Amino acid sequence: MAADKKHLTWGIILLISFVGVLVLIFLPIYGQGQNGLEYSDDLFNKLAKGSAYQIPKLKKDVEKYKGKSLDVVVDAKKAGDKPGDAEARAQRIAKVFTINGATAEVEGSKVHIKGDFGAIMAAALEDSDQMYNNNGDFIKKKYDVSDDEKMKQMFRQWHNALSLVNKKLTLDKKAEDANFVKNVITKAIEPAYNFYGIPAVKITEKAGVATGLLVFYVIYTIWYGFGVLYLFEGLGLSTKKAKVKKEV
């Protein structure tokens, strides 16, 4: 096939400029010495956190559960535990619940939890709110730990324990209570833990930048696609099906 100089030239120009922009993306000239990927990843993490704040609504919903009793036995054992891991986890779970006004009796890896269901969930939401707002010192002081790893470890016990409580309530056919526990886990505890240390930013505050990045991503992808397409066409390569010659 014959070469097409026009398409070949455009293909080379597009691919060279594509690589040039790629080099600029990886230079640490964005934000506070970040490269383009780090800057965009950081921005979208902040926006994701800003859109994940549902704790105030859950705090209103928890009021109707106050005065309702919770009486469950959970087993802190996990697959892959080394000797003593489950027992230590059970002690941490008991500490979290005891500090928040419940009764927690430990026997091996099992914890017998008794208390006001609404008050327990309200405490989990308050801790989640503090974590969401990056106030780790609140958790450190409350659970008497000194470093960030121990602080995160104590907060994780809400997830460990309430996941087990959710399963127990489901088995006991207490669907409404189980669903509320699940909502607290997925809409409060998990976002608070996963986004800890990241500032929350509302999309309205960075709408222009976010839109610009998304538009650039689409254009940049098309840019590369046309560069490859023109290069192949310029070299005489094509995905078009060859015409079938009819026999005379």
C-alpha positions as CSV (number, residue, x, y, z in Angstrom):
1,M,0.0,0.0,0.0
2,A,1.2,3.5,-0.8
3,A,2.1,5.9,2.0
4,D,-0.1,9.0,2.6
5,K,2.3,11.8,3.5
6,K,-0.5,14.1,4.8
7,H,-1.8,11.6,7.3
8,L,1.7,10.4,8.2
9,T,2.7,14.0,9.0
10,W,-0.4,14.6,11.1
11,G,0.1,11.3,12.9
12,I,3.7,12.1,13.8
13,I,2.8,15.6,14.9
14,L,-0.1,14.4,17.1
15,L,2.0,11.6,18.8
16,I,5.0,13.8,19.4
17,S,2.8,16.5,21.0
18,F,1.0,13.8,23.0
19,V,4.4,12.6,24.4
20,G,5.4,16.3,25.1
21,V,2.2,16.8,27.1
22,L,2.8,13.5,28.9
23,V,6.2,14.7,30.0
24,L,4.6,17.9,31.3
25,I,2.0,15.8,33.2
26,F,4.8,14.0,35.1
27,L,6.7,17.1,36.0
28,P,6.3,18.2,39.7
29,I,4.9,21.6,38.9
30,Y,1.3,21.2,40.1
31,G,-0.2,22.1,43.5
32,Q,2.5,21.7,46.1
33,G,5.2,20.1,44.1
34,Q,3.0,17.3,42.7
35,N,3.0,15.9,39.3
36,G,-0.3,16.0,37.2
37,L,-1.4,12.5,38.2
38,E,-0.8,13.1,41.9
39,Y,-2.6,16.5,41.7
40,S,-5.7,15.1,40.0
41,D,-5.8,12.0,42.3
42,D,-5.5,14.3,45.4
43,L,-8.2,16.6,44.1
44,F,-10.7,13.8,43.3
45,N,-10.0,12.2,46.7
46,K,-11.0,15.5,48.3
47,L,-14.1,15.8,46.2
48,A,-15.1,12.2,46.9
49,K,-14.8,12.9,50.7
50,G,-16.8,16.1,50.3
51,S,-19.6,14.1,48.7
52,A,-19.5,11.3,51.2
53,Y,-20.6,13.2,54.4
54,Q,-23.9,11.6,55.5
55,I,-23.2,11.5,59.3
56,P,-25.6,14.4,60.2
57,K,-28.6,12.6,58.7
58,L,-27.6,9.3,60.5
59,K,-27.3,11.3,63.8
60,K,-31.0,12.3,63.3
61,D,-32.0,8.8,62.4
62,V,-30.4,7.3,65.5
63,E,-32.7,9.1,67.9
64,K,-35.5,6.6,67.3
65,Y,-33.3,3.7,68.4
66,K,-32.4,5.2,71.8
67,G,-33.8,3.2,74.7
68,K,-33.8,0.0,72.7
69,S,-31.7,-2.7,74.2
70,L,-28.9,-4.6,72.5
71,D,-27.8,-8.0,73.8
72,V,-25.5,-10.0,71.5
73,V,-22.5,-12.2,71.7
74,V,-19.9,-11.7,68.9
75,D,-16.8,-13.7,68.0
76,A,-13.8,-11.5,67.1
77,K,-12.0,-14.4,65.4
78,K,-10.9,-13.8,61.8
79,A,-9.5,-16.1,59.2
80,G,-5.7,-16.0,59.2
81,D,-5.4,-14.9,62.8
82,K,-2.2,-15.9,64.6
83,P,-2.5,-17.3,68.2
84,G,-3.7,-14.5,70.5
85,D,-4.9,-12.2,67.7
86,A,-8.6,-12.9,68.2
87,E,-8.4,-12.6,72.0
88,A,-6.5,-9.2,71.7
89,R,-9.1,-8.0,69.3
90,A,-11.9,-9.0,71.6
91,Q,-10.3,-7.0,74.4
92,R,-10.1,-3.9,72.1
93,I,-13.7,-4.3,71.1
94,A,-14.7,-4.6,74.8
95,K,-12.8,-1.4,75.6
96,V,-14.5,0.5,72.9
97,F,-18.0,-0.5,74.0
98,T,-17.2,-0.1,77.7
99,I,-15.9,3.4,77.3
100,N,-19.1,4.3,75.4
101,G,-21.4,3.2,78.2
102,A,-22.2,-0.5,77.3
103,T,-21.3,-3.7,79.1
104,A,-18.8,-5.9,77.4
105,E,-17.7,-9.2,78.9
106,V,-14.9,-11.1,77.2
107,E,-14.5,-14.8,77.1
108,G,-11.6,-15.9,74.9
109,S,-12.4,-14.4,71.4
110,K,-16.1,-13.8,72.2
111,V,-17.6,-10.6,73.5
112,H,-21.0,-10.4,75.2
113,I,-22.3,-6.9,74.5
114,K,-25.2,-5.4,76.4
115,G,-26.4,-1.8,76.3
116,D,-28.6,0.9,74.8
117,F,-28.6,0.2,71.1
118,G,-29.3,3.8,70.1
119,A,-26.6,5.2,72.5
120,I,-24.0,2.7,71.2
121,M,-24.8,3.7,67.6
122,A,-24.7,7.4,68.5
123,A,-21.2,6.9,70.0
124,A,-20.1,5.2,66.8
125,L,-21.4,8.1,64.8
126,E,-19.7,10.7,67.0
127,D,-16.3,8.9,66.7
128,S,-16.9,8.7,62.9
129,D,-17.7,12.4,62.8
130,Q,-14.4,13.2,64.6
131,M,-12.4,10.9,62.3
132,Y,-14.1,12.4,59.2
133,N,-13.1,15.9,60.3
134,N,-9.5,14.6,60.8
135,N,-9.7,15.0,64.6
136,G,-7.6,12.0,65.6
137,D,-6.7,13.6,68.9
138,F,-10.3,13.1,70.0
139,I,-10.0,9.4,69.5
140,K,-6.5,9.2,71.1
141,K,-7.7,11.0,74.2
142,K,-11.0,9.0,74.4
143,Y,-9.4,5.6,74.1
144,D,-6.1,6.5,75.9
145,V,-3.7,5.8,73.0
146,S,-0.7,7.9,71.9
147,D,0.1,7.3,68.2
148,D,-1.8,7.4,65.0
149,E,-1.6,3.6,64.3
150,K,-3.1,2.8,67.7
151,M,-5.7,5.5,67.2
152,K,-6.8,4.0,63.9
153,Q,-6.7,0.5,65.4
154,M,-9.1,1.5,68.1
155,F,-11.5,3.2,65.7
156,R,-11.4,0.1,63.5
157,Q,-13.0,-1.9,66.3
158,W,-16.3,-0.2,65.5
159,H,-16.1,-1.8,62.0
160,N,-15.0,-5.1,63.4
161,A,-17.7,-5.3,66.1
162,L,-20.7,-3.7,64.2
163,S,-20.1,-6.0,61.2
164,L,-20.6,-8.9,63.6
165,V,-23.6,-7.2,65.3
166,N,-25.1,-6.7,61.9
167,K,-24.8,-10.4,61.1
168,K,-26.3,-11.4,64.5
169,L,-29.3,-9.0,64.1
170,T,-29.9,-10.3,60.6
171,L,-29.9,-13.9,61.9
172,D,-32.3,-12.8,64.6
173,K,-34.6,-11.4,61.9
174,K,-34.3,-7.8,63.2
175,A,-34.1,-6.4,59.7
176,E,-34.6,-2.7,60.6
177,D,-31.9,-2.7,63.3
178,A,-29.5,-4.7,61.0
179,N,-30.0,-2.2,58.1
180,F,-29.3,0.8,60.4
181,V,-26.1,-0.8,61.6
182,K,-25.1,-1.5,58.0
183,N,-25.8,2.1,57.0
184,V,-23.7,3.4,59.9
185,I,-20.8,1.1,58.8
186,T,-21.0,2.0,55.1
187,K,-22.0,5.7,55.3
188,A,-20.1,6.8,58.4
189,I,-17.4,4.4,59.7
190,E,-15.9,3.4,56.4
191,P,-15.7,6.9,54.8
192,A,-14.4,8.3,58.0
193,Y,-11.6,5.8,58.2
194,N,-10.7,5.6,54.5
195,F,-10.7,9.4,54.1
196,Y,-8.9,10.2,57.4
197,G,-6.2,12.9,56.8
198,I,-7.7,14.1,53.6
199,P,-9.4,17.6,53.6
200,A,-13.0,17.5,52.3
201,V,-13.8,19.7,49.4
202,K,-17.3,20.3,47.9
203,I,-17.7,20.0,44.1
204,T,-19.1,23.5,44.0
205,E,-15.7,24.8,45.2
206,K,-13.7,23.1,42.5
207,A,-16.3,22.7,39.7
208,G,-14.2,24.5,37.1
209,V,-11.0,22.6,37.8
210,A,-12.8,19.2,38.0
211,T,-14.6,19.8,34.8
212,G,-11.4,21.0,33.1
213,L,-9.6,17.8,34.1
214,L,-12.4,15.5,32.9
215,V,-12.6,17.4,29.5
216,F,-8.8,17.2,29.2
217,Y,-8.9,13.5,29.9
218,V,-11.4,12.9,27.1
219,I,-9.6,15.2,24.6
220,Y,-6.2,13.6,25.5
221,T,-7.5,10.1,24.9
222,I,-9.0,11.1,21.5
223,W,-5.7,12.9,20.7
224,Y,-3.8,9.7,21.1
225,G,-6.4,7.7,19.1
226,F,-6.2,10.0,16.1
227,G,-2.4,10.1,16.3
228,V,-2.2,6.3,16.0
229,L,-5.0,6.3,13.3
230,Y,-3.3,8.9,11.1
231,L,0.1,7.3,11.5
232,F,-1.2,3.9,10.4
233,E,-3.1,5.5,7.5
234,G,0.0,7.4,6.5
235,L,2.0,4.2,6.4
236,G,-0.6,2.7,4.2
237,L,-2.0,0.4,6.9
238,S,-5.8,0.3,7.2
239,T,-8.5,-1.7,9.0
240,K,-10.8,-1.4,6.1
241,K,-11.7,-4.6,4.4
242,A,-10.2,-5.0,1.0
243,K,-12.6,-5.1,-1.9
244,V,-13.2,-8.6,-3.3
245,K,-12.4,-8.9,-7.0
246,K,-15.3,-10.3,-9.0
247,E,-14.4,-13.0,-11.4
248,V,-15.1,-12.1,-15.1
